[in-house]
């Protein structure tokens, strides 16, 4: 196996093993065995665990680059608030289509692992800042009421993200039912309280 292919195989195995067994439950010996190499070969590609974690994030950033570009385009587009939030919801749903990576991120966060911090700094902050800036522009244009844009971005992405996690955890039941995403966008924009 050529060195670039071996490096990719190590990354594949690391993502799978870490998501299945956790970081503490996966040894370098396990990782080397999964790829069919020795531990010294593993260290040639990733001298430190932090190098491996950074490479995992780089791969995910590369894989989702198209989604991030589409997010930026969506956030800059001139469209109705409903169309914007529906498009955003659909991008969030699309991002959550990699259950192995989702498990990996959940494990890293729950274990207090450094990969969680790397994910937050490299992906989450930029993503949330982009959405908040778009909401802030819509507030300034007068189409949305005065709220803290960062809180609004967090509230919306949390609602849709939780829906996505439920779909992964409970694939036998779509808890939101037909038109779930559209209804959530409608509720987010209009609220539940009925005014006379």
C-alpha positions as CSV (number, residue, x, y, z in Angstrom):
1,X,0.0,0.0,0.0
2,X,1.4,3.4,-0.9
3,X,2.0,5.9,1.9
4,X,-1.0,8.2,1.0
5,X,-3.3,5.2,0.8
6,X,-2.0,3.8,4.1
7,X,-2.6,7.2,5.7
8,X,-6.2,7.2,4.5
9,X,-6.7,3.6,5.7
10,X,-5.4,4.7,9.2
11,X,-7.9,7.6,9.2
12,X,-10.8,5.3,8.2
13,X,-9.9,2.8,10.9
14,X,-9.4,5.5,13.5
15,X,-12.8,7.1,12.8
16,X,-14.6,3.7,12.9
17,X,-12.8,2.4,16.1
18,X,-13.0,5.7,18.0
19,X,-16.8,6.0,17.2
20,X,-17.4,2.3,18.2
21,X,-15.1,1.9,21.2
22,X,-14.3,5.5,22.3
23,X,-10.9,7.1,22.6
24,X,-9.9,5.3,25.8
25,X,-11.2,2.0,24.5
26,X,-9.0,2.1,21.3
27,X,-5.3,1.5,21.6
28,X,-2.6,2.2,19.0
29,X,-2.2,-1.6,18.8
30,X,-5.9,-1.9,17.9
31,X,-5.6,0.8,15.3
32,X,-2.4,-0.7,13.8
33,X,-4.0,-4.2,13.7
34,X,-7.2,-2.8,12.0
35,X,-5.1,-1.4,9.2
36,X,-2.6,-4.3,9.0
37,X,0.5,-2.3,9.9
38,X,2.8,-2.1,12.9
39,X,2.7,0.6,15.5
40,X,5.9,2.2,14.3
41,X,4.3,2.5,10.8
42,X,1.3,4.2,12.5
43,X,3.7,6.7,14.2
44,X,5.4,7.5,10.9
45,X,2.1,8.9,9.6
46,X,0.8,10.3,12.9
47,X,3.7,10.9,15.4
48,X,1.2,12.1,18.1
49,X,-2.4,11.5,18.8
50,X,-3.1,15.2,18.3
51,X,-1.9,14.8,14.7
52,X,-4.4,12.0,14.2
53,X,-7.2,14.1,15.7
54,X,-6.3,17.0,13.5
55,X,-6.3,14.8,10.4
56,X,-9.7,13.5,11.3
57,X,-11.1,17.1,11.4
58,X,-9.3,18.0,8.2
59,X,-10.9,15.1,6.4
60,X,-14.4,16.1,7.7
61,X,-13.8,19.7,6.7
62,X,-12.7,18.5,3.3
63,X,-15.7,16.2,3.0
64,X,-18.2,18.9,4.0
65,X,-16.6,21.8,2.1
66,X,-19.4,21.7,-0.4
67,X,-22.0,22.0,2.4
68,X,-20.1,24.9,4.0
69,X,-19.9,26.7,0.6
70,X,-23.7,26.2,0.1
71,X,-24.3,27.5,3.7
72,X,-22.4,30.7,2.8
73,X,-24.3,31.1,-0.4
74,X,-27.6,30.5,1.4
75,X,-26.7,33.0,4.1
76,X,-25.8,35.7,1.5
77,X,-28.8,35.0,-0.8
78,X,-31.8,37.4,-1.1
79,X,-34.8,35.3,-0.2
80,X,-37.7,35.1,2.2
81,X,-37.1,34.3,5.8
82,X,-39.0,31.1,5.4
83,X,-37.0,30.0,2.4
84,X,-33.8,30.8,4.2
85,X,-34.6,28.8,7.3
86,X,-36.0,25.9,5.3
87,X,-32.8,25.8,3.2
88,X,-30.7,26.0,6.4
89,X,-32.7,23.2,8.0
90,X,-32.2,21.0,4.9
91,X,-28.4,21.6,5.0
92,X,-28.4,20.7,8.7
93,X,-30.2,17.5,7.9
94,X,-27.8,16.7,5.1
95,X,-24.8,17.3,7.4
96,X,-26.1,14.8,9.8
97,X,-26.1,11.9,7.3
98,X,-22.8,10.5,8.5
99,X,-23.7,8.5,11.7
100,X,-20.1,7.4,12.3
101,X,-18.9,11.0,12.5
102,X,-21.9,12.0,14.7
103,X,-21.1,9.2,17.1
104,X,-17.5,10.3,17.1
105,X,-18.4,13.8,18.0
106,X,-20.8,12.8,20.7
107,X,-18.2,10.5,22.2
108,X,-15.6,13.2,22.1
109,X,-17.9,15.7,23.8
110,X,-19.1,13.3,26.5
111,X,-15.6,12.1,27.2
112,X,-14.2,15.6,27.4
113,X,-11.8,14.6,24.6
114,X,-9.7,17.2,22.8
115,X,-11.3,16.3,19.4
116,X,-14.5,18.0,20.7
117,X,-12.6,21.2,21.2
118,X,-10.9,20.9,17.8
119,X,-14.4,20.4,16.2
120,X,-15.8,23.4,18.0
121,X,-12.9,25.6,17.0
122,X,-12.5,24.4,13.4
123,X,-16.1,23.8,12.3
124,X,-18.8,24.9,14.8
125,X,-17.7,28.4,15.4
126,X,-17.5,29.4,11.8
127,X,-20.8,27.7,11.0
128,X,-22.6,29.4,13.8
129,X,-21.1,32.8,13.1
130,X,-22.1,32.6,9.5
131,X,-25.7,31.8,10.5
132,X,-25.8,34.5,13.2
133,X,-24.6,37.1,10.7
134,X,-27.3,36.3,8.3
135,X,-30.0,36.5,11.0
136,X,-28.5,39.8,12.1
137,X,-28.8,41.2,8.5
138,X,-32.5,40.0,8.5
139,X,-33.1,41.8,11.8
140,X,-31.5,45.0,10.4
141,X,-33.8,44.7,7.3
142,X,-36.8,44.5,9.6
143,X,-38.1,41.1,8.6
144,X,-37.2,39.5,11.9
145,X,-37.8,41.0,15.3
146,X,-35.0,42.2,17.6
147,X,-33.4,39.2,19.2
148,X,-29.8,38.3,19.9
149,X,-28.7,36.8,16.6
150,X,-26.3,34.2,18.2
151,X,-29.1,32.9,20.4
152,X,-31.5,32.7,17.5
153,X,-28.9,30.8,15.4
154,X,-28.3,28.5,18.3
155,X,-32.0,27.9,18.9
156,X,-32.7,27.1,15.3
157,X,-29.7,24.8,14.7
158,X,-30.3,23.1,18.0
159,X,-33.9,22.3,17.1
160,X,-33.1,20.9,13.7
161,X,-29.9,19.2,15.0
162,X,-31.9,17.4,17.8
163,X,-34.4,16.3,15.2
164,X,-31.5,14.8,13.2
165,X,-30.1,13.0,16.3
166,X,-33.5,11.6,17.0
167,X,-33.7,10.2,13.5
168,X,-30.3,8.5,14.1
169,X,-31.3,7.2,17.5
170,X,-34.8,6.1,16.7
171,X,-34.8,5.2,13.0
172,X,-38.0,3.2,13.4
173,X,-40.1,6.3,14.2
174,X,-40.0,9.8,12.6
175,X,-41.0,11.7,15.7
176,X,-41.8,14.8,13.7
177,X,-44.0,13.0,11.2
178,X,-44.7,14.2,7.6
179,X,-43.5,17.7,6.9
180,X,-41.6,17.8,10.1
181,X,-38.8,20.1,9.0
182,X,-41.3,22.5,7.3
183,X,-43.5,22.6,10.4
184,X,-40.5,23.3,12.6
185,X,-39.4,26.2,10.4
186,X,-43.0,27.5,10.6
187,X,-43.1,27.2,14.4
188,X,-39.7,28.8,14.7
189,X,-40.7,31.8,12.6
190,X,-44.2,32.2,14.0
191,X,-44.0,30.9,17.5
192,X,-46.8,29.0,19.1
193,X,-48.6,31.8,21.0
194,X,-51.8,32.9,19.3
195,X,-52.4,36.6,19.4
196,X,-55.8,38.1,18.9
